[in-house]
Amino acid sequence: MYRCLRITEILRLIIEFLAYEDFITRCGARSIPRKDTARFARTCKAFMDPALDVLWRT
């Protein structure tokens, strides 16, 4: 894994950006559903805490 992805704050920002509802209107793309955020949390230990933080906030 890239060293930058081991930094919790960076991971949290990436996940927040992808899960943010206004992502649809700003970029013309769609945000990821909550179930995908939960799957992201189960991917590896490094992703778990940031993804769960975002999941509980939304």
N, C-alpha and C positions, 0 to 999 in steps of 0.2 A: 504494500500500500504506500502511496505517496506520503512523505513526511507531513505535508501541509494538511492532509486529511486526518492526522492524529491530533490536531488542535481542535478542541471541543467547540470553541467559539466559531471557528470557520465552518465546521459541520452544521452547527445550529443555524447559522446564517443561510447556508445553502438549502437546508431543509425548509426553513421558514419561507424563503423565496419561492420554492417549488410548491409549497402547500398554501401559500397566501391566495386568497380568493380573488383579489384584484389583479393577479398575474394574468388572468384571462383578458381583461380590458387593456392592460398596458402593452402586452406583447402579442396579442392575437393568438396565444396558445391557451391551453387549458391547464388548470391547476391539478395536482395529483390528488386523488381521493384519499380519505382518511384511512381506508384499508391498506392502501399502498404505503402510507406513512408508517402504519403498524408493521407491515412487511419489512420496510426499511430498517425498523428498530430491531427486527429479528435477524438481520443480515450478519452482523458481527458485533462484538462487545463494544468496539469503538463507536459504532453508530447508535447503539441502544439509548444511552442517556440523552443525547441531543434530539433524537427522533421522538422519544417519549415526552420530552419537555414540550416540543411543538405540538404533539398529539393532544396533550392535556390542556394546552392553551386554546386550541381551536374548538 
